[in-house]
Amino acid sequence: MFGAGGGTSSYEEVREVADLIVLWGSNAREAHPIFFHHVLKAIHRGAKLMVVDPRRTTSAQWADLWLGLDVGTDIPLANAVAREIVVSGLANEEFIARATTGYDAFRESIEPWTPEKAEQVTGVPAAAIRELAHAYGSATNPQLCWTLGITEHHNAVDNVFALINLALLVGGVGRYGAGLQPLRGQNNVQGGGDMGAIPNKLPGFQDVGDVTAREKFEAAWGASIPSEPGLHLTGMFEAMEHGTLKAVYVVGENPAQSEADKQRTVELLEGLDHLVVQDLYLTRTAELADVVLPGCAGWAESEGTVTSSERRVQRVRKALEPPGEARDDIEIVYELARRLGHDLGSTEAEDIWNECRSLSPMHAGMSYARLEELGGIQWPCWDDEHPGEQFIHGRLWDDDVVEPAPFMAVEHSPPVDVLDDEFPLRLTTGRRLESFNTGVQTGRYSSPLHVNAEALRVSPEDGARYGLVDGGRAVVASRRGAIEAPVAFDTTLRPGLAFMNLHFPELVDTNVLTIDATDPRSGTAEFKATAIKVAPVG
């Protein structure tokens, strides 16, 4: 909707001037703790916090208002909030007329979603919907933040559209203090996308369909670049299933544990003609590989940059030599290229970064010297005098807007994995503060925090209903498979909702249960909405 994927604001704006922070599908207290420190400072300054999440998370416990919606009903809730803003006269009509398109169709699409109708679909009281709408519509500097609770659904893109619509409705983007924060799920996810790890983009979010952009990169790289987008991760597994993708090179990823419907994923990886894995440890994916290339750690053992959710590029410095036969990822890739008959040039991180700066206009002014001097710079940074943009899309406030932002009318699409008499419980997944992803790094040390860290968490009411014992064990089954798990009663969960994480798959293999229904545009799987049944072991 804006032409580039990145947080529109800075953490400073959240900390210093935001008067309302909305965490929607984001348990930032545990999943983004550094960002949440800025939120806490804002709260202590007097800002309000509102949290939209099926669980009463540790983030929600800090909130002025918690909206505990049913899993997969974010669009009806957002549409109802938008409708209430419109009918209450809180929409920024001047901004809408000048800086947006598609408003009439959008307004027509939200008209049926009264707070009362939304309450029936989402489970959120109509009064709470009105309270959120009036708070967001009246705030001077609202910040709307989201993460995997919005994007790990079969309609992930529409979920994001629904939230951006709210910002366009009130003029909550493109100016200091007000913005949209898509909090990135893992370290340097933003940097990966910025560098072209997206199937339809070249570094700097330059479209592969842009002839001028392709010609620039082809001249620098001495190679032709396809004009058609490549495959995202889900598309790769579909291609494996169809037999059109026969070899895969995996770098720093553990799909055999992290992908939904794990059993299908492992079968497809095992069926490849050739699998290469480059990683720090012998992960479950590496155990399936024909060739394993030992890489080094991204923080202490290599040079480079990382980019945070606020688009801030910062330096990473090497402190240690990689152990044993481990080598820097750059050296491995360059050596592989050499053996394939191509010289990629210097392996020095700064030289590679300078090549990036020469090809990506939004990084042009970020020399290593300036990154060191300023402690990081937010893109875009157009030249060596530019300070970097603290907030982006300021063009939307110009008198003559060249590229208006479109409203996107979106409709409710319930979870693919339906609840019924056989599978009556909704399982949602998430992260915990003390662990990370599939535990490849955080699971390799002993800690009291790891005790009972992985469990089936249910409300005490559901525990009693299904004969479970707090601290006992349960068989958990979905339409794809079954596992055993410890049971933990959790009073933050409403009846009908269960929660698990995926940090310790060797103890509890959560992704045996999850469904791989995916959004056709983003390729993200519906980790957040699995139908399950439970029974006590024995």
RAJOWO-V256698 format. One record per backbone hydrogen bond with DSSP energy under -1.0 kcal/mol. CO is the residue of the C=O (numbers start at 1). NH is the residue of the N-H. E is the energy in kcal/mol with one decimal. If there is no record, write none. Layout:
# RAJOWO-V256698
[[CO	NH	E] [CO	NH	E]]
This chain:
# RAJOWO-V256698
[[8	392	-1.9] [10	14	-1.3] [11	15	-2.6] [12	16	-3.2] [13	17	-1.7] [13	18	-2.1] [19	48	-2.1] [20	143	-2.7] [21	50	-2.5] [22	145	-3.2] [23	52	-2.9] [25	149	-1.9] [26	28	-1.1] [27	30	-1.4] [27	31	-2.9] [28	32	-1.5] [32	36	-2.1] [33	37	-1.3] [35	39	-1.5] [36	40	-2.8] [37	41	-1.9] [38	42	-1.8] [39	43	-2.4] [40	44	-2.6] [41	45	-1.2] [42	47	-2.7] [43	46	-1.0] [48	21	-2.6] [49	64	-3.0] [49	65	-1.2] [50	23	-2.4] [51	67	-3.0] [52	25	-3.3] [55	57	-1.7] [57	61	-1.4] [59	62	-1.7] [60	63	-1.5] [65	51	-2.5] [67	53	-1.6] [67	69	-1.5] [70	73	-1.4] [73	77	-1.6] [74	78	-2.9] [75	79	-3.0] [76	80	-2.0] [77	81	-2.4] [78	82	-2.6] [79	83	-2.5] [80	84	-2.3] [81	85	-2.1] [82	86	-2.2] [83	87	-2.9] [84	88	-1.5] [85	90	-2.5] [86	89	-1.7] [91	93	-1.6] [92	96	-2.6] [93	97	-2.4] [94	98	-1.9] [95	99	-3.1] [96	100	-1.3] [99	405	-2.7] [101	407	-3.1] [102	106	-1.8] [103	107	-3.1] [104	108	-2.0] [105	109	-1.8] [106	110	-1.6] [110	113	-1.7] [112	114	-2.0] [114	118	-2.7] [115	119	-2.2] [116	120	-1.4] [117	121	-1.3] [118	122	-3.4] [119	123	-2.0] [122	70	-2.7] [125	129	-1.9] [126	130	-2.3] [127	131	-2.1] [128	132	-2.4] [129	133	-2.4] [130	134	-2.8] [131	135	-2.1] [132	136	-2.8] [133	137	-2.7] [134	138	-1.3] [135	139	-1.2] [141	19	-1.3] [141	20	-1.1] [142	179	-1.8] [143	22	-3.0] [144	181	-2.8] [145	24	-3.2] [146	183	-2.1] [147	150	-2.3] [147	151	-1.6] [148	152	-2.5] [151	153	-1.4] [152	528	-1.6] [153	156	-1.3] [155	159	-2.1] [156	160	-2.1] [157	161	-2.6] [158	162	-2.4] [159	163	-1.4] [160	164	-2.5] [161	165	-2.6] [163	167	-1.4] [164	168	-2.4] [165	169	-2.1] [166	170	-1.2] [167	172	-3.0] [169	92	-2.6] [175	178	-1.2] [179	144	-2.3] [180	8	-2.5] [181	146	-2.1] [181	183	-1.3] [186	189	-1.8] [188	192	-2.3] [189	193	-2.1] [190	194	-2.5] [191	195	-1.8] [192	197	-2.4] [193	196	-1.6] [194	204	-3.3] [196	198	-1.4] [198	201	-1.8] [199	230	-2.2] [200	208	-1.8] [202	206	-1.2] [206	202	-3.6] [207	210	-1.8] [210	214	-2.5] [211	215	-2.6] [212	216	-1.8] [213	217	-2.0] [214	218	-2.9] [215	219	-2.0] [216	220	-1.5] [217	221	-2.6] [218	222	-1.9] [232	236	-2.0] [233	237	-1.8] [234	238	-2.0] [235	239	-2.2] [236	240	-2.3] [237	241	-2.1] [238	242	-1.8] [239	244	-2.0] [239	245	-1.2] [246	273	-1.8] [246	274	-1.7] [248	276	-2.7] [250	278	-3.1] [254	257	-2.1] [254	258	-2.3] [255	259	-1.8] [261	265	-1.7] [262	266	-2.8] [263	267	-2.0] [264	268	-2.2] [265	269	-2.3] [266	270	-2.6] [267	271	-1.2] [269	272	-1.2] [274	248	-1.9] [275	290	-2.4] [275	291	-1.7] [276	250	-3.3] [277	293	-2.8] [278	252	-2.9] [279	295	-1.9] [281	283	-1.9] [283	287	-2.0] [285	288	-1.2] [286	289	-1.4] [291	277	-2.3] [293	279	-1.3] [294	327	-2.1] [300	319	-3.5] [300	320	-2.5] [304	316	-2.8] [306	314	-2.9] [308	311	-1.8] [309	7	-1.1] [311	379	-2.1] [312	308	-2.1] [313	377	-1.6] [314	306	-2.1] [316	304	-1.9] [323	326	-2.1] [328	332	-2.1] [329	333	-2.5] [330	334	-2.8] [331	335	-2.5] [332	336	-2.4] [333	337	-2.3] [334	338	-2.3] [335	339	-2.2] [336	340	-1.1] [337	342	-2.5] [338	341	-1.7] [348	352	-2.1] [349	353	-2.4] [350	354	-2.3] [351	355	-1.8] [352	356	-2.0] [353	357	-2.5] [354	358	-1.6] [356	360	-2.6] [360	363	-2.1] [361	364	-1.2] [362	381	-2.4] [363	366	-2.0] [367	371	-2.5] [368	372	-2.5] [369	373	-2.5] [370	374	-2.8] [371	376	-1.1] [377	313	-3.2] [380	389	-1.0] [381	365	-2.8] [383	386	-1.2] [393	396	-1.7] [394	397	-2.1] [395	398	-1.9] [405	101	-1.5] [416	418	-1.3] [423	420	-1.5] [425	532	-2.7] [426	498	-3.1] [427	530	-2.5] [428	500	-1.6] [432	435	-1.1] [436	439	-2.5] [439	443	-1.4] [441	444	-1.2] [447	450	-1.7] [450	453	-1.9] [456	488	-2.4] [457	499	-2.2] [458	490	-3.0] [459	463	-2.5] [460	464	-2.3] [461	465	-2.2] [462	466	-2.3] [463	468	-2.8] [469	472	-2.7] [472	487	-2.4] [473	537	-1.9] [474	485	-2.2] [475	535	-1.5] [476	483	-2.5] [477	533	-2.1] [481	478	-2.8] [483	476	-2.9] [485	474	-2.7] [486	456	-3.2] [487	471	-2.2] [488	458	-1.7] [490	493	-1.5] [492	56	-1.9] [494	497	-1.9] [496	426	-2.5] [498	428	-2.5] [499	457	-2.7] [500	430	-1.2] [504	507	-2.2] [504	508	-2.4] [508	510	-1.7] [509	512	-2.0] [510	513	-2.2] [511	262	-3.2] [517	526	-1.8] [519	523	-2.6] [524	519	-2.1] [525	527	-1.8] [526	529	-1.2] [530	427	-3.6] [532	425	-2.3] [533	477	-2.5] [535	475	-3.2]]
